[in-house]
Structure formats: structure tokens, C-alpha cells
Amino acid sequence: MLGPSLISDLASFGAAGLMGGMWLWERRNSRTREEQLTEAHGRIIRDEQRLSELIEVVEHNTAVMTRFAETQQFVRRAMADLKEEIRNGRQK
């Protein structure tokens, strides 16, 4: 921030000093804003990488759950068929 002594020094130069002070103030604020944007961009990139990894895990888990459900259906049908064979074998 511009200190009182700096302001009075710039004021002694009149309008040019005021313009110079405003320029210095704007440059400092621009630099601060640029640093904030750089940090925000870095966070966005890191979040994007984490989300990609999370999506990959969810897709993998979905595939595993689907295969598990298919296996369960196969086992259920096989047991139903076996039950039917046992029932038909007893009736003979």
C-alpha cells in the first residue's frame, strides 16, 4: 500500500505524481490479481486431475459391479436348473 510519505512525495510532483502513484497502485493490484489467478488456475488443474482419477475409479467399480451381478444371475439360474433336475429325478 502507498504510505503517507510516498503519497506526499508524489503529490509534490502535481498531476504527474498523482498519475505515477495511480500507475504504481494499479501495477501492484494487477500483480496481486495475476498471482491469485495463477493460484486459482493451479487449483483448477489439480481438481481436474483428481476428478479424472475419481471418474476412472467409479467407471472401474461400475464394471466390476456389473460383472458381479451377471455372475450372481448365472449362479441363480444354475441353482434353479439344478433344483429342477433334482425335483424331476425324484419324481421318476
Secondary structure, 3 states (H helix, E strand, C coil): CCCHHHHHHHHCCCHHHHHHHHHHHHHHHHHHHHHHHHHHHHHHHHHHHHHHHHHHHHHHHHHHHHHHHHHHHHHHHHHHHHHHHHHHHHHC
